[in-house]
């Protein structure tokens, strides 16, 4: 661990990736896609698969989701 309480690269070479804002955004987006996959699968009565859910989510929801995320990020930055 370093002085900030985060793992050092020597003990955890992947720490840089896990602590990056880009990786956190990727994980949040992936969570939304998996939620969408569950919803589509429930509607269809079977597992529709990740690729179909991904493409459907990108076409129908990604732009709006990104706009909301950008507003959330800006709001949190203005507070902190």
MARKOL-551370 format. One line per field, with one value per atom (N, C-alpha, C): residue in one letter; chain; x, y, z; atom name; residue number from 1. Coordinates in steps of 0.1 Angstrom, whole numbers, plus 5000, padded with zeros to 4 digits. Layout:
// MARKOL-551370
res	[a,...] .
chain	[A,...] .
X	[X,...] .
Y	[Y,...] .
Z	[Z,...] .
atom	[CA,...] .
n	[NUM,...] .
This chain:
// MARKOL-551370
res	[x,x,x,x,x,x,x,x,x,x,x,x,x,x,x,x,x,x,x,x,x,x,x,x,x,x,x,x,x,x,x,x,x,x,x,x,x,x,x,x,x,x,x,x,x,x,x,x,x,x,x,x,x,x,x,x,x,x,x,x,x,x,x,x,x,x,x,x,x,x,x,x,x,x,x,x,x,x,x,x,x,x,x,x,x,x,x,x,x,x,x,x,x,x,x,x,x,x,x,x,x,x,x,x,x,x,x,x,x,x,x,x,x,x,x,x,x,x,x,x,x,x,x,x,x,x,x,x,x,x,x,x,x,x,x,x,x,x,x,x,x,x,x,x,x,x,x,x,x,x,x,x,x,x,x,x,x,x,x,x,x,x,x,x,x,x,x,x,x,x,x,x,x,x,x,x,x,x,x,x,x,x,x,x,x,x,x,x,x,x,x,x,x,x,x,x,x,x,x,x,x,x,x,x,x,x,x,x,x,x,x,x,x,x,x,x,x,x,x,x,x,x,x,x,x,x,x,x,x,x,x,x,x,x,x,x,x,x,x,x] .
chain	[A,A,A,A,A,A,A,A,A,A,A,A,A,A,A,A,A,A,A,A,A,A,A,A,A,A,A,A,A,A,A,A,A,A,A,A,A,A,A,A,A,A,A,A,A,A,A,A,A,A,A,A,A,A,A,A,A,A,A,A,A,A,A,A,A,A,A,A,A,A,A,A,A,A,A,A,A,A,A,A,A,A,A,A,A,A,A,A,A,A,A,A,A,A,A,A,A,A,A,A,A,A,A,A,A,A,A,A,A,A,A,A,A,A,A,A,A,A,A,A,A,A,A,A,A,A,A,A,A,A,A,A,A,A,A,A,A,A,A,A,A,A,A,A,A,A,A,A,A,A,A,A,A,A,A,A,A,A,A,A,A,A,A,A,A,A,A,A,A,A,A,A,A,A,A,A,A,A,A,A,A,A,A,A,A,A,A,A,A,A,A,A,A,A,A,A,A,A,A,A,A,A,A,A,A,A,A,A,A,A,A,A,A,A,A,A,A,A,A,A,A,A,A,A,A,A,A,A,A,A,A,A,A,A,A,A,A,A,A,A] .
X	[5008,5000,5009,5004,5011,5006,5011,5007,4992,4986,4972,4963,4968,4960,4957,4963,4960,4971,4968,4978,4989,5002,5013,5014,5020,5021,5030,5039,5047,5039,5030,5021,5009,5005,4993,4995,5000,5003,4990,4979,4966,4959,4965,4959,4957,4966,4964,4951,4949,4937,4924,4924,4912,4909,4919,4917,4915,4915,4914,4899,4896,4883,4877,4885,4880,4875,4883,4879,4866,4865,4853,4841,4842,4831,4828,4838,4836,4828,4831,4824,4809,4807,4793,4785,4792,4785,4782,4791,4789,4777,4777,4765,4752,4751,4739,4735,4745,4743,4738,4744,4739,4725,4722,4708,4698,4703,4695,4693,4704,4703,4693,4693,4683,4669,4667,4653,4649,4657,4654,4651,4659,4658,4645,4641,4628,4617,4618,4607,4606,4618,4618,4615,4617,4615,4627,4638,4651,4662,4674,4686,4689,4689,4691,4706,4715,4729,4734,4747,4753,4754,4758,4760,4747,4736,4723,4719,4721,4718,4727,4739,4749,4745,4742,4738,4725,4715,4703,4704,4712,4715,4722,4732,4739,4730,4722,4713,4702,4696,4685,4688,4699,4700,4714,4724,4738,4739,4734,4736,4729,4717,4711,4718,4723,4730,4743,4750,4763,4760,4749,4745,4743,4735,4733,4745,4754,4767,4775,4776,4784,4778,4765,4759,4762,4762,4765,4780,4789,4803,4805,4799,4801,4796,4784,4778,4787,4793,4802,4815,4820,4832,4830,4818,4815,4814,4810,4809,4823,4831,4844,4855] .
Y	[4988,5000,5012,5023,5035,5044,5056,5065,5069,5068,5072,5060,5049,5037,5029,5032,5024,5014,5003,4993,4999,4995,4999,4991,4996,4988,4975,4976,4964,4953,4956,4945,4942,4951,4949,4957,4950,4957,4962,4956,4960,4972,4977,4987,5000,5003,5015,5014,5003,5001,5002,4995,4994,5008,5016,5029,5040,5037,5047,5051,5063,5068,5061,5058,5052,5038,5030,5017,5017,5026,5027,5030,5039,5041,5029,5022,5009,5000,4998,4989,4994,5006,5012,5009,5011,5009,4994,4986,4971,4967,4972,4969,4973,4984,4988,4979,4974,4965,4952,4947,4934,4936,4947,4950,4949,4956,4956,4941,4934,4920,4912,4914,4907,4911,4924,4929,4923,4923,4918,4903,4896,4881,4878,4886,4884,4886,4896,4899,4887,4882,4872,4858,4856,4843,4834,4839,4831,4841,4836,4844,4849,4863,4868,4870,4868,4869,4883,4884,4897,4906,4900,4908,4915,4907,4913,4925,4922,4932,4944,4942,4953,4962,4956,4963,4971,4964,4971,4983,4981,4991,5003,5000,5011,5019,5013,5020,5028,5022,5028,5036,5033,5039,5046,5043,5047,5062,5069,5084,5090,5086,5092,5089,5076,5072,5080,5082,5090,5105,5111,5124,5125,5115,5115,5114,5105,5102,5115,5122,5134,5145,5146,5155,5151,5138,5133,5136,5134,5137,5152,5160,5174,5179,5174,5177,5173,5161,5157,5165,5169,5177,5191,5196,5210,5210,5198,5197,5195,5188,5184,5192] .
Z	[5000,5000,5000,4993,4994,5005,5006,5016,5016,5004,5003,5006,5010,5013,5001,4989,4977,4975,4968,4966,4957,4959,4951,4939,4928,4916,4918,4928,4931,4936,4945,4950,4942,4933,4925,4912,4902,4889,4882,4885,4878,4886,4897,4905,4896,4887,4879,4871,4866,4857,4866,4877,4885,4891,4894,4900,4889,4877,4866,4864,4861,4859,4847,4837,4824,4828,4836,4839,4848,4857,4865,4856,4846,4837,4829,4824,4817,4826,4838,4847,4849,4850,4852,4839,4827,4815,4813,4816,4816,4824,4836,4845,4839,4833,4826,4815,4807,4796,4802,4812,4818,4824,4829,4834,4822,4811,4799,4793,4794,4790,4798,4811,4819,4815,4813,4809,4796,4786,4773,4774,4782,4783,4790,4800,4807,4797,4789,4779,4769,4764,4754,4760,4773,4779,4777,4773,4772,4772,4774,4774,4760,4758,4745,4742,4752,4749,4751,4754,4757,4744,4733,4721,4716,4717,4713,4722,4735,4745,4744,4741,4739,4728,4716,4704,4706,4712,4715,4725,4735,4745,4739,4730,4724,4715,4707,4698,4705,4716,4722,4735,4742,4755,4758,4750,4754,4754,4744,4744,4756,4759,4771,4784,4785,4797,4798,4787,4788,4792,4787,4790,4806,4811,4825,4833,4829,4836,4836,4825,4824,4833,4835,4844,4858,4861,4875,4878,4869,4871,4873,4865,4866,4880,4884,4897,4908,4908,4919,4919,4907,4906,4912,4910,4915,4930,4936,4950,4957,4950,4956,4953] .
atom	[N,CA,C,N,CA,C,N,CA,C,N,CA,C,N,CA,C,N,CA,C,N,CA,C,N,CA,C,N,CA,C,N,CA,C,N,CA,C,N,CA,C,N,CA,C,N,CA,C,N,CA,C,N,CA,C,N,CA,C,N,CA,C,N,CA,C,N,CA,C,N,CA,C,N,CA,C,N,CA,C,N,CA,C,N,CA,C,N,CA,C,N,CA,C,N,CA,C,N,CA,C,N,CA,C,N,CA,C,N,CA,C,N,CA,C,N,CA,C,N,CA,C,N,CA,C,N,CA,C,N,CA,C,N,CA,C,N,CA,C,N,CA,C,N,CA,C,N,CA,C,N,CA,C,N,CA,C,N,CA,C,N,CA,C,N,CA,C,N,CA,C,N,CA,C,N,CA,C,N,CA,C,N,CA,C,N,CA,C,N,CA,C,N,CA,C,N,CA,C,N,CA,C,N,CA,C,N,CA,C,N,CA,C,N,CA,C,N,CA,C,N,CA,C,N,CA,C,N,CA,C,N,CA,C,N,CA,C,N,CA,C,N,CA,C,N,CA,C,N,CA,C,N,CA,C,N,CA,C,N,CA,C,N,CA,C,N,CA,C,N,CA,C,N,CA,C,N,CA,C] .
n	[1,1,1,2,2,2,3,3,3,4,4,4,5,5,5,6,6,6,7,7,7,8,8,8,9,9,9,10,10,10,11,11,11,12,12,12,13,13,13,14,14,14,15,15,15,16,16,16,17,17,17,18,18,18,19,19,19,20,20,20,21,21,21,22,22,22,23,23,23,24,24,24,25,25,25,26,26,26,27,27,27,28,28,28,29,29,29,30,30,30,31,31,31,32,32,32,33,33,33,34,34,34,35,35,35,36,36,36,37,37,37,38,38,38,39,39,39,40,40,40,41,41,41,42,42,42,43,43,43,44,44,44,45,45,45,46,46,46,47,47,47,48,48,48,49,49,49,50,50,50,51,51,51,52,52,52,53,53,53,54,54,54,55,55,55,56,56,56,57,57,57,58,58,58,59,59,59,60,60,60,61,61,61,62,62,62,63,63,63,64,64,64,65,65,65,66,66,66,67,67,67,68,68,68,69,69,69,70,70,70,71,71,71,72,72,72,73,73,73,74,74,74,75,75,75,76,76,76,77,77,77,78,78,78,79,79,79,80,80,80] .
